[in-house]
Amino acid sequence: MHTLAPLTLFEMARTNLYARPFRSLCIFTLVALIGFVLSGGSLIGISLLNGVDSMAKRLGADLIIVPQGYDQAIEGILLRSEPSAFYMDEAWVHKIAAIEGVHAVSPQIFITSLNASCCVMPVQLIGFDGTTDFVVGPWIQTALKRGLSDGEIVIGSGITGPIGSRVIFFNREYRVVARLDRTGMGFDASVFMNMNSARRAAQDYQIQGGPVPPPEQSVSSILVSTASEYAPRHVYDRIQQTFGYGNSDIVPVLSKNIIHTVADGLHSLISFIILLAFMLWIGAILIVSLLFSLTLGERLQEFGLFRVIGITKKRLIILILTESALVSLAGSLTGMFGALLILLPFRTLISEIIRIPYVLPSLSVCLALLFLSLCLSCIVGPLASLYPAVKMSKMEVYTAIRRNGL
């Protein structure tokens, strides 16, 4: 003879959720939205902070000297993977090096790969001087333990092609010898080569129709490291005073200003995400509480019958909290996985849309953020149902049973 298993509170809660599909679906949808915003917003926020931190480490130089009118272009190259080519006389390298407070200078050459049959991909080519460089070389060394030879390139993380493969720029072949880790900056879509290769590429670029003056006499930017006893702003002002405010062929750009441009936009975005998440969280609690309160009257019969068969008021409160916890957990997990399905596969597209460096955190940080988001969204249901449950426990349910003719 088979005996029936005792009906647990968990089974009773699950049955009650199925018996009221509309209420359960409303709570599930609200909590899923909260889970989506909390988990997605936290991952976006920490990824943007990582991107700014990565950018600060990668920039390295205190000042960047560019031709007059190209201060926005250098931001586009560094932050948003916007290929550009501009040039100034190489004599500026020595002029800037002679400024008081300048510790070291290093030139770079920018060449834009044309979107034509001569090139595999339209990217930013960057040539750097290995003998004076103090920005690019150190973090290329993490991927390559030697200097770059002529015809060799290091590619950013966003460029396809395995190490050892060959790519073509301006009908000339180059060999990939290393790949950089993702930085969340424009460097992810850039190709690095030594100065000899860059000047040869500039000549090829000129043949293909690029607006390049004589390559032997030109550079695109000058990276400046200031002496420890001089503030970068002091050297910036001295350069402006020496060569004239706006009357020179060059313009200095403070690296921290580029970072501040990103940081200002980042703080506004994160503040908006936090405000939206908070408003949704409070709104969800109020709406779920209202739903439980509206259905309380019709459930008095049910609770009265439970009391008749010996279930205490305390266990009835636990039953209500269990119902809300189950539907909140389901909604939280759905919202969290929905956020991951969007953020992980499309992180590159998100970075391009936001136009801010975007670097996902480590697995441990991701798991910690997701766990915290899960906890915050899961408590929406139990927190919202607590007041209606306590209110119900103070009611005389036997009167409600008699009023309904039972």
N, C-alpha and C positions, 0 to 999 in steps of 0.2 A: 504494500500500500504506500503510495507516494504522499508525502507531506509537503504542504506549501511552505516555501521559504518566507520568513518574516519580511514584511514590506518596510524597507528602510526609508529614512528621510530623503536620501538621495533619489531613490526610485520614485517616491511621492513627488519630489520637486520636478523631476524630469517629466513625469506624467502630466503634472499641472502645466508645464510649459507647452507641451504638445496640445493640451486641451484649450489653450488660449493663444492661438498662433498669431493673431494680429498684435496683441500686446508684446508677445515675445519678439516678433519681427521688428517692432518699433524700437525696443530696447537694444536688440542686437545691432540694428543699423546705427543708432546713436553711438554706442560704445565702439563699433568698428570705425566710425569716423574719428572718434577720439584717439583710438589706437593708431590710426593712420597718421594723424597730425602729430601726435607725440613722438612716435618712432621715426617717422619721416623727417619731422622738423628737427629733432635732436641730431640725426645723422647728417642732415644738410648743414646745420649750424657748426658741428664739430669738424666737418669736412672743410668748410670755409675757413675756420680758424686754422686748421692744419695747412690750408693753402697759403694763407697769409704768412704763417710761420715759415713754410718752405720757401716762399718768395723772399722773405727777409734774409734767410740763410744763403740763398742762391745768388742774390744780387751782389753781395760782397763789397762792391765799390761804394764809397761815400758820395761820389759825384759822377755823373756821366755827361761828357761834353758832346754835343751834337750840332749839326749846322743850324743856323737860325731858321726858325719855323718848323723844326722837326721834333720838338719836345713831345708833342702828342704821338708822333709816329713811334718814338722809342718806347712809349708806354704800350702802344699796340703790339709791338714786337715782344716785349717782356711779359705782358699780361694776357693778351688775347689771341696769340698766334696769328697776327696780321702781318704777313710778309711785306717788307718794304725795302727800298734801296735808295740811299741818299749818301752824299759824299762831300768832303771838305779837304782842303789842302793838308797834306801830311806834316807841313811845317808847324801846325798847331800843336803837335805832340810835344815838341821842344819848347814852345812858348808856354804851354800849360805847366810843363815840368819845372820851369824856372820860377813859378809863382811861389811866394813864401807860404809855407804850411803844407805844400804838396809833398807827400812822402814817396809816391810811386805812380806812374802812369803806364797804361798799356792800350795800344790801339786795337780796333776791330774793323773788319770789313763786312758789310752786309750785301748779299746778292740775292735777288728774288728769282727763284726758278720759274721760268715761263710756263704757262699752261698751254703747251704746244707739243707737237710730235717729237721734238728734240728731248723732252724731259719726261721722266717716269711719273713725277708728281710735283705739284706746285707747293714748294716749301720755302722756308727761310734758310739760306746758306750763311753761315757765320765763320769768318776766318779770324783767328786769334794768333797773337805772337807768343809762342811758347817760351821765349827767353825773358819776357817782361810780364807775362800774364799772371795775375793773382786771383782771378775770379773763376774762369772756366776750367783751367787746368786741374786745380785741386779736386773738383768733384768728377772730372773725367777720369782721374786716377782711380776712382772706386770701381770703374769698369774696365780700365786699361792701365796696365802697370808700366807703361813706357810712353815716350812721346809719339806724336803722329808723324808718319812719313808722308812724302808727297803722294797724292793719289789715294790716301786713306781717309776715311770719314768715321765719325761717331754720330749715331742717329739718336734722336729723342724717342721716348717711349711710345709716342703716338704715330710713329712712322713704321710701316710694315717692311718686312725684310729680315731674314735671319742673319746672324753674324757669319761673315765669310761670303755673303752674297755680293753681287755687284749691281750698282744702279747707275743710271746715265743722267747727267745734267749737261745740257748744251752740247749734245753729241759726244760727250767725253765720259769714259767709264771710271767709276770710283768703287773702291772695295770697302765694305762695312767691316770694321774691326772691333766695334763695341757698341753697346746700347746703354743709354742712361736710364736710371730709375725714374719713375714718374715724379714730376715736380709740381704739377698743377699750373705751370706757367707756359708762356709761349715757347720755351725751350723744348717742350714735349713734341712740338711740330717743327723742330729746327735740325739742321745738319751742321756739324762742326768739322772744320778742317784747318790745317796749318796755313800760315800766311802765303807760302808759295803756291799752294793749291788754290787758295782763295783768289790771288791775283790772276792766276791762269784762268779760273772760272769767270772772273770779272772781264777778262779779255774776250773769252768765249761769249759772255753775256753781251758785250758791246757789239760783237759780230752779229749776234742774233737780234740786235736792235735795242738793247738796253741802254738807258741814258747814263753811261758811265764815262767820266773824264779819264785821262791817262792813268791807268791803274797804279803805276809806279809812284805817283805823286799824291795818291788819295787814300783817305781812311773814312770810315763811316762814323765811328764814335771813339771817344777816348775815355777809358775807365780811370778814375782818379781815387787813390787812397790818401787820406790826409794824415799828417803826423799826429801822434797821440796827444801832443800838447795843444793842438789846434782843433777847434770845433769845426765840423763840416760847413756850418752856416758861415763862419768867419772866412773860410777859404772861398766859399761861393761868392760872398760879397766882394772879396778882394779881386776875384776874376772879373766880376762885373765892373768894378771900379777901374781896373787896369785896361780893359778892352772896350768899355763904354756900355751903358745900359741900352740895349736894343740897337746899338749902332755898329755892332760887330757882326762878323760872318758866323759866329758861333754863339751858343747859348748853353750855360751850365744847368743841369737838372739834379736836384737833390734826391738821392735814392729814397730817403725817408718820406719825401713828398709823394712818391709813387705808391709807397706802402700805405700812407695815410689816405690817399684817394680810394684805395681798395678797402681799407679799414672803415672809413666813414660809411661807404655803401653797405659794408658787411654789418655794422652795428645797427643800421636802420632796418635791414632785412631780418636780422635775428630778433630785434625788438618786436617787429611786426609778427613774426612766427610765435614768439612767446605770448604776446597779447591775444592772438587768435586762438592759440591752444588753451589759454586760461579761460577765455570767454566761452569756448565750446565746452570745456570741462564743467564750468559752473552751470551753463545752460542745460547740459545733458543731465546733471544731477537734479535740477529743478523739474525737467520734463519727465524723467523717470519717476521721481517722487510723485508727481501729479498723476501719472498713469497708475501707480500702485494705490494712490488715494481714491481714484475714481472707481477702481474695481474692488475696493474694500467692502463696499456695501453689498454687492452681489455675492461676495465670498463669505459673508457672515454665516449663511446656512452651512456652508462647507466646514468652516471652522467650528461651528456649534456641534456638528455631527462628530468631528474629531474629538471634541471635548467629551462628548457622550461616551465614546468608546475608550476614554481614558488618557488621551493625549493632553499633556499639560500646556499651559500658556507659554511657558519657556520654550517647549519643543515646537510650538506653532510659530514662534518668532524665528527660531532657528530654521524652520521649513521655508519661511518667506525669504530669509537671508540666503539660504541655499539656492533657491530658485534664481534670485537676482545674481548670485555669484556665478552660477552655471552659464547663464546667458551672457554675462559680462565677460567671462573667460573666452567663450566662443567668439564674441564680437571683437575682443582685444586681439586674439590670435589672427583672426581674419584681417583686421586692419593693419596689423604689423607685417604680415606676409604680403599684403597688397603693396605696402610701402616699399618693401624689399624688392618686389618684382619690378617696380618702377625705377627705384634709385640705383640698383646694382647694374642692370644691363645698359641703362641709359645715362650713366654718370658722365660720359664724355659730352653727350648732347646737353645735359643739364649745365655743365660747366660753360659751354658755348652760349647758352641762353642767358645764364646769369652774368656771364662776362667777368667772372671773378675766379681766381685760382681755386681749384676744388680737388682735395686729396682725401680719400676715405681713410678713417682711422684704422688702427690695427684690429685684429680679430677680437682680442680681449676687450678693447674699448667698445667695439660694436656690440658685443654680447652684454656688457655692463649697461650700455645705453638702452638696448632693447629690453633688458630685464626691468630696468627702472620704468620705462614707458609702459611695459606690460602691467606692472604693479599699479601704477597711477590710473590706468584705464580700467583695470579689473575692479578697483574699489568703487567705481561709479555706481554700479548697481546696488551693492550692499549698503553703501552710504546713503543712497537715495531712498532705499526701502526701509531703513532703520526707523525713521520717524513714523511712517504708516504702520509698521509692525508693532511698535510700542503702543501706538494709539489704539490699534486693534486689541492688544492684550488687556487694555483697561475697559473695553466694552463688555456688556453683559450679552454674550452671544445666545444664551437661552431665550432671552426676550426676542431676539431676531428670529429664532427658529419658530417660536409661537406666532410671531407676526406674519410669517410666511406660511402659516397653516400646517406646520409639521408637529 
